[in-house]
Amino acid sequence: MNLTAIAGGEHEYTLSGFRQALDLKAYDIVQFDVNRVGGITAAKKIADLCEANDVLVIPHAGQMHNYHVSMSSYAAPISEYFPEVPVEVGNELFWYVFDGEPVAEGGFVDLDDSRPGFGLTLKKTDENFRVIR
């Protein structure tokens, strides 16, 4: 019998929503979005809940804040990674807004412990990048 793992949670926003989903055994892999659940503190609570329920966590999208959540949880064996490519859907915007996003080498991302916070700084304004309303 072949089993397919079910991943989800990208559009769930609350700890209680994830608790309900875990009670229903809705996911084999939880993929919350740190930006949508309320930030690092909320994401860590969800990751801890998943760890307590033996459910894997792979945060949705690459981005530095997701790597830090993954590194802080035994439930998160891997992270998604988006390489630097021309802007298409939005996940790539981090490459254009911040300096310090790690570049994967050999399938691995190293986080630099010598840099404060997430290790990111804002890029200088690019004269070719404009926000239009």
C-alpha beads as a LAMMPS data file, in Angstrom:
LAMMPS data file: protein, C-alpha beads

133 atoms
132 bonds

1 atom types
1 bond types

-500.0 500.0 xlo xhi
-500.0 500.0 ylo yhi
-500.0 500.0 zlo zhi

Masses

1 110.0

Atoms # bond

1 1 1 0.000 0.000 0.000
2 1 1 1.424 3.387 -1.026
3 1 1 0.808 6.305 1.288
4 1 1 1.021 9.937 0.335
5 1 1 1.846 12.438 3.052
6 1 1 -0.574 15.354 3.245
7 1 1 0.989 18.785 3.781
8 1 1 -1.007 21.903 4.536
9 1 1 -1.621 24.869 6.736
10 1 1 -0.243 27.670 4.592
11 1 1 -3.558 29.508 4.912
12 1 1 -4.333 28.671 8.554
13 1 1 -3.779 31.644 10.834
14 1 1 -4.256 30.591 14.460
15 1 1 -2.838 28.235 17.039
16 1 1 -6.342 26.970 17.767
17 1 1 -6.883 26.264 14.045
18 1 1 -3.737 24.153 13.976
19 1 1 -4.783 22.406 17.200
20 1 1 -8.110 21.483 15.576
21 1 1 -6.368 20.267 12.410
22 1 1 -3.975 18.127 14.457
23 1 1 -6.869 16.706 16.481
24 1 1 -8.470 15.708 13.168
25 1 1 -5.134 14.318 11.922
26 1 1 -5.588 16.526 8.864
27 1 1 -1.859 16.933 8.132
28 1 1 1.188 14.716 8.064
29 1 1 3.317 17.823 7.489
30 1 1 2.355 21.274 8.752
31 1 1 3.421 24.132 6.505
32 1 1 2.381 27.269 8.369
33 1 1 3.394 30.627 6.984
34 1 1 5.229 32.662 9.630
35 1 1 3.984 35.882 8.031
36 1 1 0.350 34.769 8.311
37 1 1 0.280 33.159 11.764
38 1 1 1.472 36.232 13.627
39 1 1 5.237 36.043 13.514
40 1 1 8.006 34.081 15.163
41 1 1 6.372 33.653 18.581
42 1 1 3.152 32.232 17.137
43 1 1 5.089 30.071 14.664
44 1 1 7.229 28.640 17.461
45 1 1 4.093 27.773 19.462
46 1 1 2.657 25.959 16.439
47 1 1 5.949 24.145 15.837
48 1 1 6.011 23.082 19.504
49 1 1 2.417 21.838 19.231
50 1 1 3.377 19.826 16.140
51 1 1 6.442 18.426 17.889
52 1 1 4.271 17.318 20.839
53 1 1 1.947 15.561 18.365
54 1 1 4.734 13.941 16.298
55 1 1 3.788 15.925 13.190
56 1 1 6.503 17.238 10.887
57 1 1 6.900 20.966 10.223
58 1 1 8.242 22.513 7.035
59 1 1 7.400 26.240 7.135
60 1 1 5.940 27.611 3.923
61 1 1 8.448 29.573 1.838
62 1 1 12.161 29.956 2.335
63 1 1 13.148 33.253 3.924
64 1 1 15.333 33.800 6.915
65 1 1 12.609 33.867 9.576
66 1 1 11.423 30.410 8.466
67 1 1 14.957 29.025 8.654
68 1 1 15.239 30.220 12.257
69 1 1 11.940 28.564 13.196
70 1 1 13.087 25.335 11.497
71 1 1 16.431 25.399 13.286
72 1 1 14.672 25.799 16.648
73 1 1 12.378 22.762 16.298
74 1 1 13.025 19.038 16.302
75 1 1 9.814 18.710 14.286
76 1 1 11.342 20.564 11.319
77 1 1 13.825 18.330 9.482
78 1 1 14.075 20.520 6.359
79 1 1 13.085 23.934 5.014
80 1 1 11.764 25.159 1.720
81 1 1 14.264 27.187 -0.262
82 1 1 13.713 29.662 -3.071
83 1 1 16.840 30.580 -5.040
84 1 1 17.362 34.087 -6.345
85 1 1 15.366 34.348 -9.576
86 1 1 13.529 37.157 -11.352
87 1 1 10.484 38.304 -9.366
88 1 1 7.442 36.225 -10.252
89 1 1 5.138 35.399 -7.357
90 1 1 6.535 37.247 -4.381
91 1 1 8.632 34.750 -2.408
92 1 1 11.640 35.990 -4.333
93 1 1 11.153 39.566 -3.126
94 1 1 13.351 38.878 -0.097
95 1 1 16.337 38.689 -2.437
96 1 1 15.570 42.217 -3.660
97 1 1 14.739 43.802 -0.309
98 1 1 17.358 42.317 2.054
99 1 1 21.058 41.578 2.111
100 1 1 22.038 38.505 4.079
101 1 1 19.636 35.852 2.748
102 1 1 21.660 32.621 2.847
103 1 1 22.545 30.931 -0.419
104 1 1 22.158 27.157 -0.374
105 1 1 25.297 25.168 -1.095
106 1 1 25.078 21.448 -1.757
107 1 1 21.451 21.433 -0.633
108 1 1 22.185 23.049 2.737
109 1 1 21.663 26.515 4.205
110 1 1 23.976 27.760 6.946
111 1 1 22.818 30.491 9.302
112 1 1 25.493 32.981 10.332
113 1 1 25.533 33.159 14.132
114 1 1 27.865 36.179 14.075
115 1 1 25.197 38.515 12.665
116 1 1 22.573 40.072 14.971
117 1 1 18.867 39.285 14.720
118 1 1 18.017 37.333 11.604
119 1 1 21.245 38.474 9.991
120 1 1 19.452 40.630 7.437
121 1 1 19.929 44.258 6.504
122 1 1 17.879 46.366 4.115
123 1 1 19.389 46.799 0.673
124 1 1 20.113 50.260 -0.593
125 1 1 17.368 51.650 -2.789
126 1 1 17.593 50.359 -6.343
127 1 1 16.754 53.158 -8.754
128 1 1 15.176 50.590 -11.131
129 1 1 12.812 49.242 -8.472
130 1 1 9.629 51.281 -8.145
131 1 1 6.382 50.711 -6.325
132 1 1 3.434 51.858 -8.423
133 1 1 -0.109 52.297 -7.109

Bonds

1 1 1 2
2 1 2 3
3 1 3 4
4 1 4 5
5 1 5 6
6 1 6 7
7 1 7 8
8 1 8 9
9 1 9 10
10 1 10 11
11 1 11 12
12 1 12 13
13 1 13 14
14 1 14 15
15 1 15 16
16 1 16 17
17 1 17 18
18 1 18 19
19 1 19 20
20 1 20 21
21 1 21 22
22 1 22 23
23 1 23 24
24 1 24 25
25 1 25 26
26 1 26 27
27 1 27 28
28 1 28 29
29 1 29 30
30 1 30 31
31 1 31 32
32 1 32 33
33 1 33 34
34 1 34 35
35 1 35 36
36 1 36 37
37 1 37 38
38 1 38 39
39 1 39 40
40 1 40 41
41 1 41 42
42 1 42 43
43 1 43 44
44 1 44 45
45 1 45 46
46 1 46 47
47 1 47 48
48 1 48 49
49 1 49 50
50 1 50 51
51 1 51 52
52 1 52 53
53 1 53 54
54 1 54 55
55 1 55 56
56 1 56 57
57 1 57 58
58 1 58 59
59 1 59 60
60 1 60 61
61 1 61 62
62 1 62 63
63 1 63 64
64 1 64 65
65 1 65 66
66 1 66 67
67 1 67 68
68 1 68 69
69 1 69 70
70 1 70 71
71 1 71 72
72 1 72 73
73 1 73 74
74 1 74 75
75 1 75 76
76 1 76 77
77 1 77 78
78 1 78 79
79 1 79 80
80 1 80 81
81 1 81 82
82 1 82 83
83 1 83 84
84 1 84 85
85 1 85 86
86 1 86 87
87 1 87 88
88 1 88 89
89 1 89 90
90 1 90 91
91 1 91 92
92 1 92 93
93 1 93 94
94 1 94 95
95 1 95 96
96 1 96 97
97 1 97 98
98 1 98 99
99 1 99 100
100 1 100 101
101 1 101 102
102 1 102 103
103 1 103 104
104 1 104 105
105 1 105 106
106 1 106 107
107 1 107 108
108 1 108 109
109 1 109 110
110 1 110 111
111 1 111 112
112 1 112 113
113 1 113 114
114 1 114 115
115 1 115 116
116 1 116 117
117 1 117 118
118 1 118 119
119 1 119 120
120 1 120 121
121 1 121 122
122 1 122 123
123 1 123 124
124 1 124 125
125 1 125 126
126 1 126 127
127 1 127 128
128 1 128 129
129 1 129 130
130 1 130 131
131 1 131 132
132 1 132 133
